[in-house]
Amino acid sequence: MSLDYPEYEELRKQSWFLGLLWRIGDYGYYLGLFGAVGSPLVLIYNQLTSQKYHLHPKAALLLGFVLVAFFACIFWLSGLLKYFALKRGEALNNKRLKQPIDRT
C-alpha cells in the first residue's frame, strides 16, 4: 500500500472521481517503477541464458533503453496524475470551507 494512502481516504470522501484518478495514478506509478527497474534485468537474464532467442548486443541495448524510457514515462505521468488529484482535492476542500454558512 502507498505511503500516502491516508490522503487518498480523505480525497475519496470529497470526490469519487478524484479518488479514481489517484488510484489509477498509484497503479501506474508502481507499474512504471517496477517496469523501469525490472525490464533491463529480465533482458540481461534473457541474453545470458537463452540459446534460441538471443538478440544481437546492440539490439538488446537499444531494446533495454526503449523499455526503460517507456516505463519511466508511465512512472512520471502517473506521478503527475496523483499530484493533480491531490491538488485538485485540496482546492475543492478549500472552496467548500470558504463558502459562507447560510443560517436563515
MMTF fields as JSON, N, C-alpha, C and O atoms, coordinates in Angstrom:
{
  "mmtfVersion": "1.0.0",
  "mmtfProducer": "UNKNOWN",
  "numBonds": 415,
  "numAtoms": 416,
  "numGroups": 104,
  "numChains": 1,
  "numModels": 1,
  "chainsPerModel": [1],
  "groupsPerChain": [104],
  "chainIdList": ["A"],
  "bondAtomList": [4, 2, 8, 6, 12, 10, 16, 14, 20, 18, 24, 22, 28, 26, 32, 30, 36, 34, 40, 38, 44, 42, 48, 46, 52, 50, 56, 54, 60, 58, 64, 62, 68, 66, 72, 70, 76, 74, 80, 78, 84, 82, 88, 86, 92, 90, 96, 94, 100, 98, 104, 102, 108, 106, 112, 110, 116, 114, 120, 118, 124, 122, 128, 126, 132, 130, 136, 134, 140, 138, 144, 142, 148, 146, 152, 150, 156, 154, 160, 158, 164, 162, 168, 166, 172, 170, 176, 174, 180, 178, 184, 182, 188, 186, 192, 190, 196, 194, 200, 198, 204, 202, 208, 206, 212, 210, 216, 214, 220, 218, 224, 222, 228, 226, 232, 230, 236, 234, 240, 238, 244, 242, 248, 246, 252, 250, 256, 254, 260, 258, 264, 262, 268, 266, 272, 270, 276, 274, 280, 278, 284, 282, 288, 286, 292, 290, 296, 294, 300, 298, 304, 302, 308, 306, 312, 310, 316, 314, 320, 318, 324, 322, 328, 326, 332, 330, 336, 334, 340, 338, 344, 342, 348, 346, 352, 350, 356, 354, 360, 358, 364, 362, 368, 366, 372, 370, 376, 374, 380, 378, 384, 382, 388, 386, 392, 390, 396, 394, 400, 398, 404, 402, 408, 406, 412, 410],
  "bondOrderList": [1, 1, 1, 1, 1, 1, 1, 1, 1, 1, 1, 1, 1, 1, 1, 1, 1, 1, 1, 1, 1, 1, 1, 1, 1, 1, 1, 1, 1, 1, 1, 1, 1, 1, 1, 1, 1, 1, 1, 1, 1, 1, 1, 1, 1, 1, 1, 1, 1, 1, 1, 1, 1, 1, 1, 1, 1, 1, 1, 1, 1, 1, 1, 1, 1, 1, 1, 1, 1, 1, 1, 1, 1, 1, 1, 1, 1, 1, 1, 1, 1, 1, 1, 1, 1, 1, 1, 1, 1, 1, 1, 1, 1, 1, 1, 1, 1, 1, 1, 1, 1, 1, 1],
  "groupList": [{"groupName": "MET", "atomNameList": ["N", "CA", "C", "O"], "elementList": ["N", "C", "C", "O"], "formalChargeList": [0, 0, 0, 0], "bondAtomList": [1, 0, 2, 1, 3, 2], "bondOrderList": [1, 1, 2], "singleLetterCode": "M", "chemCompType": "L-PEPTIDE LINKING"}, {"groupName": "SER", "atomNameList": ["N", "CA", "C", "O"], "elementList": ["N", "C", "C", "O"], "formalChargeList": [0, 0, 0, 0], "bondAtomList": [1, 0, 2, 1, 3, 2], "bondOrderList": [1, 1, 2], "singleLetterCode": "S", "chemCompType": "L-PEPTIDE LINKING"}, {"groupName": "LEU", "atomNameList": ["N", "CA", "C", "O"], "elementList": ["N", "C", "C", "O"], "formalChargeList": [0, 0, 0, 0], "bondAtomList": [1, 0, 2, 1, 3, 2], "bondOrderList": [1, 1, 2], "singleLetterCode": "L", "chemCompType": "L-PEPTIDE LINKING"}, {"groupName": "ASP", "atomNameList": ["N", "CA", "C", "O"], "elementList": ["N", "C", "C", "O"], "formalChargeList": [0, 0, 0, 0], "bondAtomList": [1, 0, 2, 1, 3, 2], "bondOrderList": [1, 1, 2], "singleLetterCode": "D", "chemCompType": "L-PEPTIDE LINKING"}, {"groupName": "TYR", "atomNameList": ["N", "CA", "C", "O"], "elementList": ["N", "C", "C", "O"], "formalChargeList": [0, 0, 0, 0], "bondAtomList": [1, 0, 2, 1, 3, 2], "bondOrderList": [1, 1, 2], "singleLetterCode": "Y", "chemCompType": "L-PEPTIDE LINKING"}, {"groupName": "PRO", "atomNameList": ["N", "CA", "C", "O"], "elementList": ["N", "C", "C", "O"], "formalChargeList": [0, 0, 0, 0], "bondAtomList": [1, 0, 2, 1, 3, 2], "bondOrderList": [1, 1, 2], "singleLetterCode": "P", "chemCompType": "L-PEPTIDE LINKING"}, {"groupName": "GLU", "atomNameList": ["N", "CA", "C", "O"], "elementList": ["N", "C", "C", "O"], "formalChargeList": [0, 0, 0, 0], "bondAtomList": [1, 0, 2, 1, 3, 2], "bondOrderList": [1, 1, 2], "singleLetterCode": "E", "chemCompType": "L-PEPTIDE LINKING"}, {"groupName": "ARG", "atomNameList": ["N", "CA", "C", "O"], "elementList": ["N", "C", "C", "O"], "formalChargeList": [0, 0, 0, 0], "bondAtomList": [1, 0, 2, 1, 3, 2], "bondOrderList": [1, 1, 2], "singleLetterCode": "R", "chemCompType": "L-PEPTIDE LINKING"}, {"groupName": "LYS", "atomNameList": ["N", "CA", "C", "O"], "elementList": ["N", "C", "C", "O"], "formalChargeList": [0, 0, 0, 0], "bondAtomList": [1, 0, 2, 1, 3, 2], "bondOrderList": [1, 1, 2], "singleLetterCode": "K", "chemCompType": "L-PEPTIDE LINKING"}, {"groupName": "GLN", "atomNameList": ["N", "CA", "C", "O"], "elementList": ["N", "C", "C", "O"], "formalChargeList": [0, 0, 0, 0], "bondAtomList": [1, 0, 2, 1, 3, 2], "bondOrderList": [1, 1, 2], "singleLetterCode": "Q", "chemCompType": "L-PEPTIDE LINKING"}, {"groupName": "TRP", "atomNameList": ["N", "CA", "C", "O"], "elementList": ["N", "C", "C", "O"], "formalChargeList": [0, 0, 0, 0], "bondAtomList": [1, 0, 2, 1, 3, 2], "bondOrderList": [1, 1, 2], "singleLetterCode": "W", "chemCompType": "L-PEPTIDE LINKING"}, {"groupName": "PHE", "atomNameList": ["N", "CA", "C", "O"], "elementList": ["N", "C", "C", "O"], "formalChargeList": [0, 0, 0, 0], "bondAtomList": [1, 0, 2, 1, 3, 2], "bondOrderList": [1, 1, 2], "singleLetterCode": "F", "chemCompType": "L-PEPTIDE LINKING"}, {"groupName": "GLY", "atomNameList": ["N", "CA", "C", "O"], "elementList": ["N", "C", "C", "O"], "formalChargeList": [0, 0, 0, 0], "bondAtomList": [1, 0, 2, 1, 3, 2], "bondOrderList": [1, 1, 2], "singleLetterCode": "G", "chemCompType": "PEPTIDE LINKING"}, {"groupName": "ILE", "atomNameList": ["N", "CA", "C", "O"], "elementList": ["N", "C", "C", "O"], "formalChargeList": [0, 0, 0, 0], "bondAtomList": [1, 0, 2, 1, 3, 2], "bondOrderList": [1, 1, 2], "singleLetterCode": "I", "chemCompType": "L-PEPTIDE LINKING"}, {"groupName": "ALA", "atomNameList": ["N", "CA", "C", "O"], "elementList": ["N", "C", "C", "O"], "formalChargeList": [0, 0, 0, 0], "bondAtomList": [1, 0, 2, 1, 3, 2], "bondOrderList": [1, 1, 2], "singleLetterCode": "A", "chemCompType": "L-PEPTIDE LINKING"}, {"groupName": "VAL", "atomNameList": ["N", "CA", "C", "O"], "elementList": ["N", "C", "C", "O"], "formalChargeList": [0, 0, 0, 0], "bondAtomList": [1, 0, 2, 1, 3, 2], "bondOrderList": [1, 1, 2], "singleLetterCode": "V", "chemCompType": "L-PEPTIDE LINKING"}, {"groupName": "ASN", "atomNameList": ["N", "CA", "C", "O"], "elementList": ["N", "C", "C", "O"], "formalChargeList": [0, 0, 0, 0], "bondAtomList": [1, 0, 2, 1, 3, 2], "bondOrderList": [1, 1, 2], "singleLetterCode": "N", "chemCompType": "L-PEPTIDE LINKING"}, {"groupName": "THR", "atomNameList": ["N", "CA", "C", "O"], "elementList": ["N", "C", "C", "O"], "formalChargeList": [0, 0, 0, 0], "bondAtomList": [1, 0, 2, 1, 3, 2], "bondOrderList": [1, 1, 2], "singleLetterCode": "T", "chemCompType": "L-PEPTIDE LINKING"}, {"groupName": "HIS", "atomNameList": ["N", "CA", "C", "O"], "elementList": ["N", "C", "C", "O"], "formalChargeList": [0, 0, 0, 0], "bondAtomList": [1, 0, 2, 1, 3, 2], "bondOrderList": [1, 1, 2], "singleLetterCode": "H", "chemCompType": "L-PEPTIDE LINKING"}, {"groupName": "CYS", "atomNameList": ["N", "CA", "C", "O"], "elementList": ["N", "C", "C", "O"], "formalChargeList": [0, 0, 0, 0], "bondAtomList": [1, 0, 2, 1, 3, 2], "bondOrderList": [1, 1, 2], "singleLetterCode": "C", "chemCompType": "L-PEPTIDE LINKING"}],
  "groupTypeList": [0, 1, 2, 3, 4, 5, 6, 4, 6, 6, 2, 7, 8, 9, 1, 10, 11, 2, 12, 2, 2, 10, 7, 13, 12, 3, 4, 12, 4, 4, 2, 12, 2, 11, 12, 14, 15, 12, 1, 5, 2, 15, 2, 13, 4, 16, 9, 2, 17, 1, 9, 8, 4, 18, 2, 18, 5, 8, 14, 14, 2, 2, 2, 12, 11, 15, 2, 15, 14, 11, 11, 14, 19, 13, 11, 10, 2, 1, 12, 2, 2, 8, 4, 11, 14, 2, 8, 7, 12, 6, 14, 2, 16, 16, 8, 7, 2, 8, 9, 5, 13, 3, 7, 17],
  "groupIdList": [1, 2, 3, 4, 5, 6, 7, 8, 9, 10, 11, 12, 13, 14, 15, 16, 17, 18, 19, 20, 21, 22, 23, 24, 25, 26, 27, 28, 29, 30, 31, 32, 33, 34, 35, 36, 37, 38, 39, 40, 41, 42, 43, 44, 45, 46, 47, 48, 49, 50, 51, 52, 53, 54, 55, 56, 57, 58, 59, 60, 61, 62, 63, 64, 65, 66, 67, 68, 69, 70, 71, 72, 73, 74, 75, 76, 77, 78, 79, 80, 81, 82, 83, 84, 85, 86, 87, 88, 89, 90, 91, 92, 93, 94, 95, 96, 97, 98, 99, 100, 101, 102, 103, 104],
  "secStructList": [7, 7, 6, 6, 2, 2, 2, 2, 2, 2, 2, 2, 2, 2, 7, 2, 2, 2, 2, 2, 2, 2, 2, 2, 2, 2, 2, 2, 2, 2, 2, 2, 2, 2, 2, 2, 2, 2, 2, 2, 2, 2, 2, 2, 2, 2, 2, 2, 2, 7, 1, 1, 1, 7, 7, 7, 2, 2, 2, 2, 2, 2, 2, 2, 2, 2, 2, 2, 2, 2, 2, 2, 2, 2, 2, 2, 2, 2, 2, 2, 2, 2, 2, 2, 2, 2, 2, 2, 2, 2, 2, 2, 2, 2, 2, 2, 2, 2, 1, 7, 7, 7, 7, 7],
  "xCoordList": [0.842, 0.0, 0.891, 1.992, 0.411, 1.165, 1.28, 0.438, 2.345, 2.532, 1.539, 1.248, 1.02, 0.055, -1.391, -2.277, -1.631, -2.981, -3.953, -5.112, -3.548, -4.498, -4.983, -6.128, -4.13, -4.572, -5.614, -6.541, -5.459, -6.452, -7.798, -8.834, -7.798, -9.05, -9.816, -11.033, -9.11, -9.772, -10.211, -11.268, -9.399, -9.744, -10.983, -11.828, -11.092, -12.233, -13.532, -14.595, -13.457, -14.649, -15.151, -16.352, -14.221, -14.596, -15.159, -16.176, -14.493, -14.901, -14.499, -13.332, -15.444, -15.132, -14.263, -13.433, -14.447, -13.676, -12.207, -11.328, -11.932, -10.545, -9.91, -8.717, -10.686, -10.176, -9.823, -8.819, -10.647, -10.365, -9.092, -8.272, -8.924, -7.704, -6.474, -5.43, -6.598, -5.481, -5.124, -3.946, -6.142, -5.894, -5.233, -4.303, -5.702, -5.076, -3.625, -2.731, -3.404, -2.05, -1.171, 0.013, -1.735, -0.974, -0.58, 0.562, -1.515, -1.19, -0.148, 0.798, -0.324, 0.647, 2.012, 3.039, 2.025, 3.278, 4.111, 5.303, 3.472, 4.21, 4.506, 5.546, 3.621, 3.905, 5.137, 6.021, 5.196, 6.34, 7.613, 8.678, 7.521, 8.7, 9.282, 10.472, 8.441, 8.941, 9.306, 10.228, 8.598, 8.935, 10.27, 11.052, 10.545, 11.809, 12.99, 14.083, 12.786, 13.869, 13.98, 15.082, 12.849, 12.844, 13.092, 13.647, 12.705, 12.847, 14.303, 14.571, 15.258, 16.648, 17.166, 17.964, 16.708, 17.151, 16.641, 17.373, 15.388, 14.823, 15.537, 15.807, 15.838, 16.541, 17.955, 18.4, 18.656, 20.0, 19.935, 20.754, 18.971, 18.801, 18.527, 19.073, 17.68, 17.367, 18.611, 18.832, 19.401, 20.609, 21.626, 22.325, 21.706, 22.701, 22.285, 23.144, 20.999, 20.554, 19.913, 19.883, 19.406, 18.655, 19.587, 20.478, 19.373, 20.12, 19.324, 19.893, 18.01, 17.162, 16.815, 16.817, 16.518, 16.063, 17.136, 16.835, 18.339, 19.46, 19.481, 19.539, 19.435, 19.458, 20.892, 21.79, 21.085, 22.369, 22.604, 21.651, 23.849, 24.077, 23.593, 23.066, 23.767, 23.299, 21.778, 21.207, 21.126, 19.664, 19.146, 18.144, 19.826, 19.419, 19.601, 18.757, 20.701, 20.935, 19.874, 19.362, 19.549, 18.517, 17.159, 16.416, 16.843, 15.577, 15.519, 14.472, 16.638, 16.688, 16.432, 15.683, 17.044, 16.82, 15.376, 14.792, 14.802, 13.414, 12.461, 11.535, 12.688, 11.815, 11.929, 10.919, 13.142, 13.317, 12.65, 11.988, 12.819, 12.191, 10.664, 9.992, 10.12, 8.674, 8.122, 7.15, 8.746, 8.253, 8.532, 7.776, 9.598, 9.866, 8.803, 8.418, 8.329, 7.242, 5.953, 5.235, 5.653, 4.472, 4.61, 3.655, 5.786, 6.065, 5.853, 5.2, 6.392, 6.307, 4.871, 4.4, 4.17, 2.788, 1.855, 0.931, 2.087, 1.257, 1.504, 0.578, 2.747, 3.046, 2.353, 1.841, 2.336, 1.624, 0.122, -0.526, -0.429, -1.858, -2.208, -3.22, -1.375, -1.601, -1.482, -2.293, -0.488, -0.285, -1.479, -1.944, -1.976, -3.14, -4.359, -5.072, -4.591, -5.76, -5.668, -6.663, -4.483, -4.337, -4.49, -5.145, -3.894, -4.001, -5.425, -5.908, -6.095, -7.489, -8.381, -9.332, -8.074, -8.824, -8.619, -9.56, -7.39, -7.14, -7.899, -8.47, -7.907, -8.637, -10.135, -10.813, -10.645, -12.067, -12.396, -13.439, -11.515, -11.735, -11.692, -12.522, -10.733, -10.646, -11.858, -12.325, -12.36, -13.544, -14.761, -15.575, -14.878, -16.008, -15.898, -16.911, -14.673, -14.501, -14.763, -15.191, -14.522, -14.665, -16.097, -16.392, -16.989, -18.365, -19.024, -18.884, -19.745, -20.427, -21.593, -22.226, -21.837, -22.926, -24.184, -24.215, -25.197, -26.477, -27.326, -27.75, -27.571, -28.346, -29.677, -30.165, -30.24, -31.531, -32.679, -33.833],
  "yCoordList": [-1.171, 0.0, 1.239, 1.23, 2.268, 3.513, 4.213, 4.053, 4.99, 5.743, 6.895, 7.356, 7.357, 8.458, 7.953, 8.682, 6.721, 6.165, 6.929, 7.082, 7.418, 8.217, 9.465, 9.884, 10.049, 11.19, 10.75, 11.497, 9.538, 9.007, 8.837, 9.136, 8.361, 8.162, 9.479, 9.513, 10.552, 11.847, 12.362, 12.981, 12.107, 12.523, 11.79, 12.376, 10.53, 9.705, 10.2, 10.097, 10.739, 11.282, 12.529, 12.8, 13.295, 14.529, 14.269, 14.848, 13.392, 13.18, 11.772, 11.397, 11.005, 9.654, 9.699, 8.813, 10.731, 10.825, 11.117, 10.52, 12.026, 12.312, 11.098, 10.845, 10.361, 9.115, 8.103, 7.399, 8.026, 7.115, 7.534, 6.686, 8.836, 9.318, 8.999, 8.623, 9.148, 8.84, 7.361, 7.006, 6.494, 5.046, 4.657, 3.85, 5.222, 4.946, 5.419, 4.722, 6.601, 7.116, 6.254, 6.076, 5.721, 4.878, 3.563, 3.122, 2.937, 1.693, 1.933, 1.158, 3.003, 3.326, 3.68, 3.372, 4.326, 4.693, 3.447, 3.402, 2.438, 1.22, 0.384, -0.272, 0.393, -0.295, 0.303, -0.427, 1.62, 2.286, 2.083, 1.876, 2.137, 1.961, 0.564, 0.408, -0.452, -1.824, -2.199, -2.986, -1.648, -1.919, -1.321, -1.964, -0.097, 0.55, -0.147, -0.187, -0.688, -1.393, -2.838, -3.361, -3.472, -4.899, -5.247, -6.309, -4.399, -4.754, -4.944, -5.882, -4.111, -4.401, -5.694, -6.409, -5.989, -7.22, -8.451, -9.426, -8.404, -9.513, -9.651, -10.763, -8.534, -8.558, -9.12, -9.903, -8.738, -9.269, -10.767, -11.534, -11.176, -12.601, -13.386, -14.471, -12.833, -13.495, -13.601, -14.631, -12.575, -12.585, -13.608, -14.239, -13.768, -14.683, -16.147, -17.025, -16.425, -17.818, -18.388, -19.609, -17.571, -18.081, -18.443, -17.674, -19.605, -20.016, -19.742, -19.434, -19.856, -19.745, -18.296, -17.916, -17.483, -16.106, -15.093, -14.065, -15.364, -14.482, -13.307, -13.504, -12.078, -10.871, -10.411, -10.73, -9.665, -9.026, -8.03, -7.393, -7.874, -6.992, -5.55, -4.94, -5.003, -3.631, -3.553, -2.577, -4.571, -4.606, -4.764, -4.153, -5.58, -5.761, -4.472, -4.125, -3.757, -2.489, -1.453, -0.737, -1.379, -0.452, -0.811, 0.066, -2.1, -2.54, -2.203, -1.798, -2.369, -2.021, -0.539, -0.175, 0.322, 1.763, 2.142, 2.985, 1.525, 1.828, 1.399, 2.133, 0.219, -0.257, 0.622, 0.954, 0.997, 1.86, 3.212, 3.742, 3.777, 5.064, 4.952, 5.848, 3.876, 3.669, 3.597, 4.276, 2.77, 2.63, 3.87, 4.172, 4.587, 5.847, 6.888, 7.679, 6.894, 7.81, 7.458, 8.349, 6.173, 5.754, 6.189, 6.683, 6.004, 6.407, 7.906, 8.332, 8.695, 10.144, 10.633, 11.461, 10.126, 10.552, 10.13, 10.865, 8.974, 8.529, 9.366, 9.658, 9.749, 10.658, 11.994, 12.563, 12.5, 13.75, 13.605, 14.531, 12.446, 12.212, 12.194, 12.765, 11.54, 11.547, 12.962, 13.375, 13.692, 15.066, 15.94, 16.74, 15.786, 16.557, 16.245, 17.153, 14.968, 14.581, 15.147, 15.628, 15.09, 15.608, 17.127, 17.655, 17.832, 19.295, 19.735, 20.708, 19.035, 19.372, 19.095, 19.833, 18.041, 17.744, 18.808, 19.163, 19.324, 20.411, 21.671, 22.357, 21.976, 23.158, 22.997, 23.95, 21.794, 21.529, 21.662, 22.204, 21.171, 21.273, 22.735, 23.162, 23.491, 24.908, 25.689, 26.607, 25.333, 26.007, 25.73, 26.622, 24.504, 24.156, 24.833, 25.203, 24.999, 25.631, 27.129, 27.703, 27.779, 29.224, 29.673, 30.864, 28.748, 29.143, 29.584, 28.932, 30.702, 31.169, 30.222, 29.638, 30.101, 29.25, 30.107, 31.121, 29.688, 30.433, 29.881, 28.726, 30.709, 30.26, 30.994, 31.276, 31.291, 31.981, 31.043, 31.47],
  "zCoordList": [0.0, 0.0, 0.0, 0.551, -0.607, -0.716, 0.628, 1.512, 0.755, 1.989, 2.111, 3.214, 0.972, 1.007, 0.933, 0.488, 1.363, 1.342, 2.238, 1.852, 3.413, 4.209, 3.466, 3.639, 2.655, 1.849, 0.824, 0.514, 0.302, -0.628, 0.054, -0.54, 1.297, 2.023, 2.164, 1.982, 2.484, 2.59, 1.231, 1.105, 0.215, -1.14, -1.629, -2.306, -1.296, -1.711, -1.076, -1.689, 0.15, 0.803, 0.09, 0.072, -0.502, -1.185, -2.578, -2.961, -3.337, -4.72, -5.159, -5.046, -5.652, -6.105, -7.356, -7.566, -8.195, -9.432, -9.148, -9.77, -8.216, -7.853, -7.176, -7.349, -6.42, -5.837, -6.904, -6.793, -7.94, -9.047, -9.781, -10.132, -10.015, -10.658, -9.813, -10.346, -8.504, -7.622, -7.699, -7.753, -7.704, -7.766, -9.077, -9.085, -10.193, -11.491, -11.479, -11.958, -10.931, -10.819, -9.925, -10.209, -8.853, -7.942, -8.604, -8.475, -9.309, -10.012, -11.097, -11.242, -11.852, -12.895, -12.333, -12.938, -11.177, -10.511, -10.228, -10.534, -9.64, -9.31, -10.551, -10.611, -11.537, -12.794, -13.459, -13.908, -13.523, -14.133, -13.338, -13.919, -12.017, -11.172, -11.326, -11.599, -11.15, -11.243, -12.677, -12.895, -13.645, -15.042, -15.436, -16.137, -14.998, -15.343, -14.675, -15.24, -13.496, -12.811, -13.297, -13.458, -13.526, -13.851, -15.299, -15.58, -16.226, -17.642, -18.076, -18.827, -17.651, -18.032, -17.4, -18.005, -16.178, -15.534, -16.27, -16.443, -16.702, -17.463, -18.807, -19.261, -19.432, -20.712, -20.555, -21.395, -19.51, -19.258, -18.977, -19.482, -18.179, -17.887, -19.169, -19.367, -20.037, -21.296, -22.173, -22.809, -22.211, -23.036, -22.529, -23.323, -21.227, -20.665, -20.718, -20.803, -20.669, -20.545, -21.802, -21.956, -22.698, -23.834, -24.985, -25.344, -25.549, -26.734, -28.002, -29.049, -27.899, -29.08, -29.405, -30.576, -28.399, -28.626, -28.253, -27.646, -28.598, -28.272, -29.249, -30.463, -28.714, -29.544, -29.762, -28.983, -30.824, -31.058, -29.919, -29.47, -29.436, -28.275, -28.481, -27.551, -29.688, -29.923, -29.914, -29.429, -30.444, -30.424, -28.998, -28.626, -28.204, -26.81, -26.022, -25.196, -26.271, -25.583, -25.964, -25.104, -27.257, -27.719, -27.12, -26.678, -27.107, -26.524, -25.038, -24.533, -24.338, -22.918, -22.689, -21.782, -23.497, -23.355, -23.669, -22.988, -24.692, -25.059, -23.944, -23.599, -23.387, -22.304, -21.062, -20.44, -20.703, -19.53, -19.769, -18.876, -20.971, -21.278, -21.244, -20.735, -21.773, -21.785, -20.365, -20.035, -19.526, -18.155, -17.32, -16.397, -17.625, -16.914, -17.252, -16.392, -18.489, -18.869, -18.141, -17.686, -18.026, -17.264, -15.799, -15.2, -15.238, -13.857, -13.68, -12.728, -14.577, -14.494, -14.67, -13.89, -15.689, -15.93, -14.795, -14.447, -14.228, -13.111, -11.868, -11.111, -11.663, -10.552, -10.724, -9.76, -11.96, -12.232, -12.003, -11.517, -12.353, -12.157, -10.665, -10.257, -9.857, -8.411, -7.85, -7.021, -8.294, -7.835, -8.206, -7.394, -9.443, -9.886, -9.017, -8.589, -8.762, -7.966, -6.546, -6.003, -5.951, -4.584, -4.541, -3.643, -5.499, -5.514, -5.813, -5.233, -6.703, -7.011, -5.802, -5.544, -5.071, -3.854, -2.79, -2.079, -2.671, -1.719, -2.126, -1.277, -3.421, -3.898, -3.655, -3.271, -3.878, -3.644, -2.162, -1.8, -1.316, 0.127, 0.583, 1.387, 0.073, 0.441, -0.057, 0.616, -1.215, -1.765, -0.88, -0.641, -0.401, 0.467, 1.82, 2.414, 2.314, 3.626, 3.574, 4.575, 2.447, 2.34, 2.076, 2.174, 1.745, 1.466, 2.771, 3.806, 2.702, 3.917, 4.255, 3.375, 5.525, 6.006, 6.099, 6.796, 5.398, 5.406, 6.541, 6.505, 7.546, 8.724, 8.822, 9.916, 7.695, 7.742, 7.571, 7.587]
}
